[in-house]
Amino acid sequence: MRTHRWTSLGAAVAVSMLGWLGAAGTAHAAWPQDQPVRIIVPQAAGGTNDTAARLVAVELGKALGQSVVVENRPGASGAIGMQAAVQAKADGYTLAVASDTATILGAVRHDLPWQFKRDLTGISMIADQPIAVAASARSPYKSLADLIAAAKAQPGAIAFGTSGLGTSQQVAGEWLARDAGVQLTHVPYKGGGQAITDLVGGQVPAAVLGVAPVIGQYRSGNVRILAITSEQRDPALPDVPTLRELGYRDIVLTQWVGLVAPKQTPPAIVQRLSDEMAKILANPDIVRRLGESGLNVRPMAAPQFDVFLARTVDQWQHLISTLSLRLD
């Protein structure tokens, strides 16, 4: 009787455990059916990251059969928004848009409570773009030579806006100033959208920004793009020279934007998201719409993107140290 009782009890426990495991498996398989997925954009609305995130969010929502919402969390050059992503539960319901700036922060700020390589994992690269050196149409600067000549005549009097402190845009601007032998005054904003507004209005005479927030105003005649930082001319801007063409051969930088998640997000969810992103970025309409915004689609699956992110963190640390740039 005792043997029979223990056998029955074991069977009951086994059935109970199977039921629990089945429920857990069903809950996991149901992702993301029980709540919306959010994508944190660590910059203000209107910039490159926000543009890419909103386009991707719509398509990802269709693919997942669940709402995907964009949440702008600007501040501290993106550090605040990335910290919110790192601190979120790693369950697939919180993602973040990361860019080159997020991988720079560790090299210029030693007080960050998070580290990119330790706390975040890559899902997919989305796109890249050159950085534009632009001037307001209200300014007298019609070429890069005009801007540099004015800066030489008035040291420190010419300001340039960027989307924030410690960004790749600031690196490009400070690097250009150093190589040109001039002093420019950096004006950081909370995102490219805010910077382009002041550039158009003439509150700041020049800006160093990703092409995406600039290109529409350039086409409307409100700003002039004096040069871009890519190795070759951009197909969307065939008449705009590169800095290399203008004699600044070492200044070659490309901004990129991608999707990341907290480090402990389940691998199956990361893979599902990566697979869906690959489909989205293969859609000719998405390629066209991103291209119209100045972004060149650059799909990269999760494992490759993770390697790219780690390598990029190290490269920025080396570059900033080598150039001895002050980014404060």
Secondary structure, 3 states (H helix, E strand, C coil): CHHHHHHHHHHHHHHHHHHHHHHHHHHHHCCCCCCCEEEEECCCCCCHHHHHHHHHHHHHHHHHCCCEEEEECCCHHHHHHHHHHHHCCCCCCEEEEEEHHHHHHHHHCCCCCCCHHHHEEEEEEEEEEEEEEEEECCCCCCCHHHHHHHHHHCCCCCEEEECCCCCHHHHHHHHHHHHHCCCCEEEECCCHHHHHHHHHHCCCCEEEEEHHHHHHHHHCCCEEEEEECCCCCCCCCCCCCECCCCCCCCCCCEEEEEEEEECCCCHHHHHHHHHHHHHHHCCHHHHHHHHHCCCEEEEECHHHHHHHHHHHHHHHHHHHHHHCCCCC
